[in-house]
């Protein structure tokens, strides 16, 4: 089987395992508001990112090829290259199988362009073998109210709050599509999105 098919299969298997973890989670620790509102990103209730990392790790360990799961990984080098994915899966030989970044509701904005994709592209250029990269966002595909969805102008001064809230997924995918380094399409980079507690592949939304 071609290597590209194997990489896609691994990501598909991981996303299926992650969705299973979500479906098995008690409602007391997981509700739609975790991903389609800012309820769990506020002071005193900032559980979205750390709790989801737990689900990512659980899904990663369920895959038969996984021998190690690393959290908050710093894949830096002496020449200033910095790539810090949230999760890395490795096989029994210590080879990186998959790098994953999760963006909670208050992180789904222009930072994905540079912080995630830009950093990955600079890092992967220093690697001998390709390492698949999955970016999971939290963007509802329906209109959100002002109380449900915050558009913070210290990062998003050029973006209309009302347009973003009308459909955050559609808005940001359109923006990323026009501003991402096009080289991402030449690498095993995939996108997925939490629309509430339903996880969907979203790479096609970013393809021109």
N, C-alpha and C positions, 0 to 999 in steps of 0.2 A: 504493500500500500504506500503511495507517495507520502513524503513527510508532511506536506501541507494538509493532507486529509487527516493524518494522525493528530496534528495540532488542533484542527477544528474539532475533532472528536473529543479531545481532552477537555476543551472549553465547554462543549455541549454537555459532556458528562458532569463537569463541575457545576454548571448552571442547573442541571436537573437535580443534582444532589442538594444544592443550596435551596431550591424551591421545596424539596421534600422536608428539609430542616424547618423551613418557615411554616409549612402546613402542619407539622407536628408540634410546633411551639404553642404553649398555653396562651390564651388571649390576655392573661394578666401581664405577660412580658412582650407581647407583640400584637399591635393593632395597626390598621391602615395609617393612622395618624403618625406612626413612626417615620414614614417615608413621604407622605403627601401633605404634611404640615410642619411647622417649626416647633411643635409641642415638646419634642424630645431633644431640642438643641439649645434650650434656654438654661440659664444659671439655676442650679439645683435640680434640673431634670435633663441634664445633658447625657442621655443614655444611648442615643441613636448610633453614634460611631463605635463606641466600645462594645455595645451589645451586638451590633452587626458583625464586628470582627470575630466575635465568638461563634456566630453562625457560619462565617466563612471558614474558620478553622475546623469546625465540626464537619462541614461538607468536604473540605480538603482531605481530612483523615479518612473519610469513607471511600476514597478512591483507591483501587488496588495498587496503583503505581506509586502512591505517596509513601515515602519513608521518613520524611521530615517536613514539618510545617514551621515556618519562621514568621514572626509578627514584628511589624515596625522595622523593616530591614533597611540598612544603610549600605547600598551598593556604590560606594564612593571610591575614587581613585586619586592618586597623587597629582594628577594633571587637572584637578578642579572639576572632574565629572562627578555629578551627584544625581543619583537615582534612588529614591527612598519609597519603594512600594509598601503597602500595608501588609501584604502577605506574599510569601514565596513558597512554592511547593518544590520539594526535591525528591529524587529517586534514591535507590539504595547506593548508588555510586556518588551521591552528593551533587549530581547534575541538576541544575534548575530546570524544572518542567514548565512552570507557569508563574508569572508575576501578576499580582492583582492590586488594584487601588479601588477603594470605596469612597465615594463622595456623598456625604449626607446632604439633606436639603439646603443647609446654609453654605454648601461648598459647590453647588451646581451652577457655576458662573464662568467668566472668562479664564479663571485660573486653570481650568482643565487643559487649555491650549499649551501653556508653558510648563506649569507645575507637573502635569502628568505626561502628555504626549511629547512635549519638547525635551523633557528630562530623559524619557525613555529612548528617544531617537539618538540623543548624544551618547547615551550609555551603550546602546546596542551596537553602535559603530565601533566600539572597542572590544566587542566580543567575537570569538571565533565562530560560535554556533548561534543560531537564532533562538531566542527565548520568547515564547508567546506572552502577550500582555493583554490583560482584561481590565477594562475600566467600567465600574458599575456606578451608575448615577441614581439619584432619587428625585425624579421629576414627574409630577402628575401630568396627565394628558387632558385634563379638564380644568375649567376655570376655578381659581382659588380666590377667596376673599382677602381683604387686607389683614384680617386677624389670623388667617391661616398661612399666608405666604408673604414673607418679608423680602423686599428688594433693597439691599443695603447700598446706599449711594457712595459710600467710601470706596467700593470696588466697582460699582456699576453706574457711574455718573452719566454714561452715554446711552443708557438703556431706559426705555419708558416703563415705569412700574405697571401701568395698566396693561401694556402689551405683554409683558412677561407673565403677569397673573392670568391672562386670558387662556394661556396654554403653555406652562413652563417647558414641557418637553419639546414641543414644536418650536418654541422661540429659541431655546438654547441650541438645539440640534441645527437649526438653520444658521445660527451665528457661528457655531463651531465649523460647520461645513465650509463656510466662506473664509475662515481664518486659520484653520489647522495647517501645519506644514504638510503639503501633499505627499511627502515621502512616507507618511504613516501607512498609506495604502500598499506600499511595497514591503511591509513588514507584517508579522503575525499579530496585529493589533485588532482587538475586538471590543465592542461596546455592548453593555446590557443596562437595563434600567428597571428600577423599582417603581411601578405605577401602583401605589398602595402596596399591598403585600404580594402582588403578582409581579413576577420577574420575567422580562421579555428581552430577547436579543434586539439591539437597536442599531447595529452597524450599518444596515441598509439606509437608515435615515440620514446618515452622514456621507453617503456615496453620491457623487454628482453623476 
